[in-house]
Amino acid sequence: MLLWPAAGVAFAYGWRHGIPCTIPAALGVMAAGVLVGADIALIVSSTVATAASAAVSIWLLKRLNAWNPAEYRLQSTVRFMLVALLIGASIAALLIAGSSGFRGWNSNTIPSVWLAWGLGTVLLAPAVLAAFDTPGPSSQAVSSLGIDIPAVLLSLVLALAQLGLSALGQPKLAHLILFLYFPIVLWSALRDEERVHAVTLVLTALPLLGARAYQDVHHDGHPDQAIESTVLIFSAVAIAHVLQAVASDRRLALARVANQARQDMTTGLLNDRGMLAEFADRLAAPDRPNLGLIGVNLTNFDAVSDLCGPISAMQLEQSAAALLLRQQGVQFAARLSVGRYALLIECDTVAQVRNVARDVYAQLAGQLFAVEHGSLRLQVCVGGLQIDRHALVNSEDCLSSLADAQAIAASVRDPQLFVEPLSQSMIDSRRALQSKVEHLREAIRETRLELYAQPVVDPDAPEGSVSYEILTRLRDRDGGLIQPPEFLSLAVQSQMSVTLDRAVIQRSFEWLANNPNSLARTHKCSINLSGATMSDGSIADYIRQQRALCGIPADKIVFEITESEAIRNPSAASRLVDDLKGQGFGIALDDFGTGLATFEYLKRFPLDYLKIDGSFIRNLTTSPIDEEIVNATVRVARRLNLRTVAEHVHNESVHTRLREMGVVYMQGDLFGKALPIASMFQRFPDCENAQAFSREASAAPTVDGIR
């Protein structure tokens, strides 16, 4: 039984170099048998058993792997142990036990030989292959050779404790303490990777097997107890292999999930999350080089996908990914979304970044795709930045600046290409803008929105009623008033117009519902809708919901849409106007004349009011052209049965001229400046209509009304 290591060595050499290489290990068994003077029959049978068991096991495992390759480490480990124990060890046991010249035959012979050869194969073969740094039958990864030193030291302590207890005449306690080997190897199995664990198993098992052999020789150990000890060690080794395989599969699965979370499956590039993590690491490196960040946008990719099909679109993205990875000095490439990519390169100058960007643009832009009735040319927009190694920037700063560069590239003619150095002033400007955007978002979220109102001269208003337009103001963190020019353009730029409009609608309806006297005195309340809100398909349902919730009569509300936005998206404007008219709301076309539209648009929408832009009203008495435009607008509006409202009426001469032209609906500082909506009703509690208090309102000290 001292020859059991030959089983593991023969298997390892045969697996690595081929079945014929099991013979040297078998010859080693023969030489060892001759040196110790063993029976010739035992020597021959042990030699044959060593080579035959290893050869058959290797042949069967390779056939199994060729027929059905193992997908997981656990599957390959179980295969290895089953073949080694059921086939290899059984062949060895039968050959040796059946040898006619074997002396000392008893009932423990076959189990002892089977156990010895099985333990030798399961324990030693993975460790020898780990020393070779070669994947074994239960291996799926190659790693550096290492040792779990704490586990080895604990096993040495356990072996010394066995010897000490045996010397003190406590053989049963020495046997029981062997059970502590299980937590040692199981702990190692969970902590260590495959090859470290294989070597550690050998180094932890050998001291215990040596201690058991020493007890048998010097303390007359019982044969049954020796077999039980070997069975314990063998069981611990087998369970540890299985547990380590489970832990390896789990680590592999987690690694794959983590990789999928960072990698785009279509192109193999990093995805947006992976790109942010990788980019942040590169920027945080203390010795980072000068970098170039390039953004690529296939602007008509959706058209390519729709007209050419998903296969062509996928091939296009894969070819674009391959193109990015071929660029000189590439650090990484990422697919941010469909048709959008980012490339990080190592460079020293802006010219180098521009050359790479130009090369990418030249190879992508203008590609032709055959469609049913002709061809489609790919359109590309490329923006780039050069990031100095000393610049104190983060990934958010760089990506925001890259978006600005791409926006500039999209605004120029062919080639749509723009590259610039990332300067500190750009970063400071971007951060200031982000701070303002967050300030705006915070003001809307914390309901620091205030409603102002400017009265409108409305001859249709009955006695005691007033018409007015809702104007919006915001309060900053310190309570200061933020005027519209400061936040309206920012809301458009940050795509918060819809959120702002919804907040204004909600606050207006709630204020009217909470002030029933003011609601009763309201003839028409006008509320502006931005262009983004007009394109929001759910805004009409939102208005319907808020009106029903607050119980506001629809005929008291007029929604104003701007002419330029109606021209830009006439289909969306038409749907919204039809829906709001169906609910009973009034509709006004605001800023008429600024969009350079034809009067055709006045026939396309079922309007109630036409508001002439103030740029034509201010100089009405001094500009013949403005006067002619207003005259033409009034005549057309009268023919279409539209009420014409003149905005920004600021003096008596303009007021008089408008009345001579037949305009009776007016709005401006002459009749009343913008006031908080509650103050407007409180200041003139007994007014009959807007005309009755126009002079008094204009004379009162109020906050300047800015549209």
Rosetta blueprint (number, residue, H / E / L):
1 M L
2 L L
3 L L
4 W L
5 P H
6 A H
7 A H
8 G H
9 V H
10 A H
11 F H
12 A H
13 Y H
14 G H
15 W H
16 R H
17 H H
18 G L
19 I H
20 P H
21 C H
22 T H
23 I H
24 P H
25 A H
26 A H
27 L H
28 G H
29 V H
30 M H
31 A H
32 A H
33 G H
34 V H
35 L H
36 V H
37 G L
38 A L
39 D L
40 I H
41 A H
42 L H
43 I H
44 V H
45 S H
46 S H
47 T H
48 V H
49 A H
50 T H
51 A H
52 A H
53 S H
54 A H
55 A H
56 V H
57 S H
58 I H
59 W H
60 L H
61 L H
62 K H
63 R H
64 L H
65 N H
66 A H
67 W H
68 N L
69 P L
70 A L
71 E L
72 Y L
73 R H
74 L H
75 Q H
76 S H
77 T H
78 V H
79 R H
80 F H
81 M H
82 L H
83 V H
84 A H
85 L H
86 L H
87 I H
88 G H
89 A H
90 S H
91 I H
92 A H
93 A H
94 L H
95 L H
96 I H
97 A H
98 G L
99 S L
100 S L
101 G L
102 F L
103 R L
104 G L
105 W L
106 N L
107 S L
108 N L
109 T H
110 I H
111 P H
112 S H
113 V H
114 W H
115 L H
116 A H
117 W H
118 G H
119 L H
120 G H
121 T H
122 V H
123 L H
124 L H
125 A H
126 P H
127 A H
128 V H
129 L H
130 A H
131 A H
132 F H
133 D L
134 T L
135 P L
136 G L
137 P L
138 S L
139 S L
140 Q L
141 A L
142 V L
143 S L
144 S L
145 L L
146 G L
147 I L
148 D L
149 I H
150 P H
151 A H
152 V H
153 L H
154 L H
155 S H
156 L H
157 V H
158 L H
159 A H
160 L H
161 A H
162 Q H
163 L H
164 G H
165 L H
166 S H
167 A H
168 L L
169 G L
170 Q L
171 P H
172 K H
173 L H
174 A H
175 H H
176 L H
177 I H
178 L H
179 F H
180 L H
181 Y H
182 F H
183 P H
184 I H
185 V H
186 L H
187 W H
188 S H
189 A H
190 L H
191 R H
192 D L
193 E L
194 E H
195 R H
196 V H
197 H H
198 A H
199 V H
200 T H
201 L H
202 V H
203 L H
204 T H
205 A H
206 L H
207 P H
208 L H
209 L H
210 G H
211 A H
212 R H
213 A H
214 Y H
215 Q H
216 D H
217 V H
218 H H
219 H L
220 D L
221 G L
222 H L
223 P H
224 D H
225 Q H
226 A H
227 I H
228 E H
229 S H
230 T H
231 V H
232 L H
233 I H
234 F H
235 S H
236 A H
237 V H
238 A H
239 I H
240 A H
241 H H
242 V H
243 L H
244 Q H
245 A H
246 V H
247 A H
248 S H
249 D H
250 R H
251 R H
252 L H
253 A H
254 L H
255 A H
256 R H
257 V H
258 A H
259 N H
260 Q H
261 A H
262 R H
263 Q E
264 D L
265 M L
266 T L
267 T L
268 G L
269 L L
270 L E
271 N L
272 D H
273 R H
274 G H
275 M H
276 L H
277 A H
278 E H
279 F H
280 A H
281 D H
282 R H
283 L H
284 A H
285 A L
286 P L
287 D L
288 R L
289 P L
290 N L
291 L E
292 G E
293 L E
294 I E
295 G E
296 V E
297 N E
298 L E
299 T L
300 N L
301 F H
302 D H
303 A H
304 V H
305 S H
306 D H
307 L H
308 C H
309 G L
310 P H
311 I H
312 S H
313 A H
314 M H
315 Q H
316 L H
317 E H
318 Q H
319 S H
320 A H
321 A H
322 A H
323 L H
324 L H
325 L H
326 R L
327 Q L
328 Q L
329 G L
330 V E
331 Q E
332 F E
333 A E
334 A E
335 R E
336 L E
337 S E
338 V L
339 G L
340 R E
341 Y E
342 A E
343 L E
344 L E
345 I E
346 E E
347 C L
348 D L
349 T L
350 V H
351 A H
352 Q H
353 V H
354 R H
355 N H
356 V H
357 A H
358 R H
359 D H
360 V H
361 Y H
362 A H
363 Q H
364 L H
365 A L
366 G L
367 Q L
368 L E
369 F E
370 A E
371 V E
372 E L
373 H L
374 G E
375 S E
376 L E
377 R E
378 L L
379 Q L
380 V E
381 C E
382 V E
383 G E
384 G E
385 L E
386 Q E
387 I E
388 D L
389 R L
390 H L
391 A L
392 L L
393 V L
394 N L
395 S H
396 E H
397 D H
398 C H
399 L H
400 S H
401 S H
402 L H
403 A H
404 D H
405 A H
406 Q H
407 A H
408 I H
409 A H
410 A H
411 S H
412 V L
413 R L
414 D L
415 P L
416 Q L
417 L E
418 F E
419 V E
420 E E
421 P E
422 L L
423 S L
424 Q H
425 S H
426 M H
427 I H
428 D H
429 S H
430 R H
431 R H
432 A H
433 L H
434 Q H
435 S H
436 K H
437 V H
438 E H
439 H H
440 L H
441 R H
442 E H
443 A H
444 I H
445 R H
446 E L
447 T L
448 R L
449 L E
450 E E
451 L E
452 Y E
453 A E
454 Q E
455 P E
456 V E
457 V E
458 D L
459 P L
460 D L
461 A L
462 P L
463 E L
464 G L
465 S L
466 V E
467 S E
468 Y E
469 E E
470 I E
471 L E
472 T E
473 R E
474 L E
475 R E
476 D L
477 R L
478 D L
479 G L
480 G L
481 L E
482 I E
483 Q L
484 P H
485 P H
486 E H
487 F H
488 L H
489 S H
490 L H
491 A H
492 V H
493 Q H
494 S L
495 Q L
496 M L
497 S H
498 V H
499 T H
500 L H
501 D H
502 R H
503 A H
504 V H
505 I H
506 Q H
507 R H
508 S H
509 F H
510 E H
511 W H
512 L H
513 A H
514 N H
515 N L
516 P H
517 N H
518 S H
519 L H
520 A H
521 R H
522 T E
523 H E
524 K E
525 C E
526 S E
527 I E
528 N E
529 L E
530 S L
531 G H
532 A H
533 T H
534 M H
535 S L
536 D L
537 G L
538 S L
539 I H
540 A H
541 D H
542 Y H
543 I H
544 R H
545 Q H
546 Q H
547 R H
548 A H
549 L H
550 C H
551 G L
552 I L
553 P L
554 A H
555 D H
556 K H
557 I E
558 V E
559 F E
560 E E
561 I E
562 T E
563 E H
564 S H
565 E H
566 A H
567 I H
568 R H
569 N L
570 P H
571 S H
572 A H
573 A H
574 S H
575 R H
576 L H
577 V H
578 D H
579 D H
580 L H
581 K H
582 G H
583 Q H
584 G L
585 F L
586 G E
587 I E
588 A E
589 L E
590 D E
591 D E
592 F E
593 G L
594 T L
595 G L
596 L L
597 A L
598 T L
599 F L
600 E H
601 Y H
602 L H
603 K H
604 R H
605 F L
606 P L
607 L L
608 D L
609 Y E
610 L E
611 K E
612 I E
613 D L
614 G H
615 S H
616 F H
617 I H
618 R L
619 N L
620 L L
621 T L
622 T L
623 S L
624 P H
625 I H
626 D H
627 E H
628 E H
629 I H
630 V H
631 N H
632 A H
633 T H
634 V H
635 R H
636 V H
637 A H
638 R H
639 R H
640 L L
641 N L
642 L L
643 R E
644 T E
645 V E
646 A E
647 E L
648 H L
649 V L
650 H L
651 N L
652 E H
653 S H
654 V H
655 H H
656 T H
657 R H
658 L H
659 R H
660 E H
661 M L
662 G L
663 V L
664 V L
665 Y E
666 M E
667 Q E
668 G L
669 D L
670 L L
671 F L
672 G L
673 K L
674 A L
675 L E
676 P E
677 I H
678 A H
679 S H
680 M H
681 F H
682 Q H
683 R H
684 F L
685 P L
686 D L
687 C L
688 E L
689 N L
690 A H
691 Q H
692 A H
693 F H
694 S H
695 R H
696 E H
697 A H
698 S H
699 A H
700 A L
701 P L
702 T L
703 V L
704 D L
705 G L
706 I L
707 R L
